[in-house]
Amino acid sequence: MDTRPFCPQCKTRFRCEKNEVAIRYGNEDRPERQDGSVLIGDLWKCPDCKMEIVIGWAWAPWDPNLCPGDRGYILRIVQAIDGSGKGYIALDRVSQKEG
């Protein structure tokens, strides 16, 4: 059985565009915080209408307050997401080291 997401508008399957993208995390139970938490998932895109979705989440959000050793990296990811204009960023575009 094909489990790829389906675009109801185009009646076609989405294609995986990029693995390991980060988005800002917030929902009705846990609103987005200023210092930022991120979720890691996979970017899928409809080949016809180009609609994008991010699915396939990691087990938990990356929270800079809960991961002090990775705080700088997580905050650089948040800054890159905010500057992307897309609402997401590929993790391989953000250096784990400062500078």
C-alpha positions as CSV (number, residue, x, y, z in Angstrom):
1,M,0.0,0.0,0.0
2,D,1.3,3.5,-0.9
3,T,1.4,5.6,2.2
4,R,2.6,8.8,0.6
5,P,0.4,11.9,1.4
6,F,-2.2,12.6,-1.2
7,C,-3.1,16.0,-2.7
8,P,-6.9,16.1,-2.9
9,Q,-6.9,19.1,-5.1
10,C,-4.6,17.6,-7.8
11,K,-5.5,13.9,-7.1
12,T,-1.9,12.9,-7.0
13,R,0.7,11.7,-4.5
14,F,3.1,14.1,-2.8
15,R,6.8,13.5,-3.3
16,C,9.4,13.8,-0.6
17,E,11.4,16.9,-1.4
18,K,13.8,17.0,1.6
19,N,14.5,15.0,4.7
20,E,15.3,16.7,8.0
21,V,13.7,20.1,7.9
22,A,13.0,22.1,11.0
23,I,9.8,24.2,11.7
24,R,8.9,26.3,14.7
25,Y,6.8,24.4,17.1
26,G,3.6,25.6,18.7
27,N,0.0,24.4,19.0
28,E,-3.1,25.0,21.0
29,D,-1.7,23.0,23.9
30,R,1.8,24.7,23.8
31,P,1.9,28.0,22.1
32,E,5.0,29.0,20.1
33,R,7.5,30.6,22.5
34,Q,9.7,33.5,21.7
35,D,12.9,31.6,22.4
36,G,11.7,28.9,20.1
37,S,11.3,25.2,20.0
38,V,11.6,23.3,16.7
39,L,10.2,20.1,15.3
40,I,12.2,18.0,12.8
41,G,10.3,16.3,10.0
42,D,10.3,15.7,6.2
43,L,9.2,18.2,3.5
44,W,6.8,16.8,1.0
45,K,5.6,18.6,-2.1
46,C,2.8,18.1,-4.6
47,P,4.4,17.8,-8.0
48,D,1.4,19.6,-9.7
49,C,0.2,22.5,-7.4
50,K,3.5,22.7,-5.4
51,M,1.7,22.6,-2.0
52,E,4.1,21.8,0.7
53,I,3.6,19.8,4.0
54,V,6.0,18.7,6.7
55,I,5.3,15.3,8.3
56,G,7.1,12.4,9.9
57,W,8.0,14.2,13.1
58,A,10.9,13.4,15.4
59,W,9.8,12.0,18.8
60,A,10.0,15.3,20.6
61,P,10.6,19.0,19.9
62,W,14.0,20.5,20.3
63,D,13.7,23.1,23.1
64,P,16.6,25.4,23.9
65,N,15.6,25.5,27.5
66,L,15.6,21.7,27.9
67,C,18.8,21.2,25.9
68,P,21.3,23.7,27.3
69,G,24.2,22.1,25.5
70,D,22.5,22.6,22.2
71,R,20.9,26.0,23.0
72,G,23.1,28.0,20.5
73,Y,22.4,25.5,17.7
74,I,18.7,25.5,18.3
75,L,18.5,29.3,18.4
76,R,20.4,29.5,15.1
77,I,17.9,27.1,13.6
78,V,15.0,29.3,14.9
79,Q,16.7,32.4,13.5
80,A,17.2,30.7,10.1
81,I,13.5,29.6,10.0
82,D,12.3,33.1,10.9
83,G,14.5,34.5,8.1
84,S,13.6,31.9,5.5
85,G,10.2,33.3,4.5
86,K,9.0,29.7,4.1
87,G,8.4,28.7,7.7
88,Y,11.0,25.9,7.6
89,I,14.7,25.4,7.0
90,A,16.7,22.4,6.0
91,L,18.9,21.3,8.9
92,D,22.0,20.9,6.6
93,R,21.9,24.6,6.0
94,V,22.6,25.5,9.7
95,S,26.0,24.9,11.1
96,Q,26.2,23.1,14.5
97,K,29.2,25.3,15.3
98,E,29.0,29.1,16.0
99,G,30.5,31.4,13.5
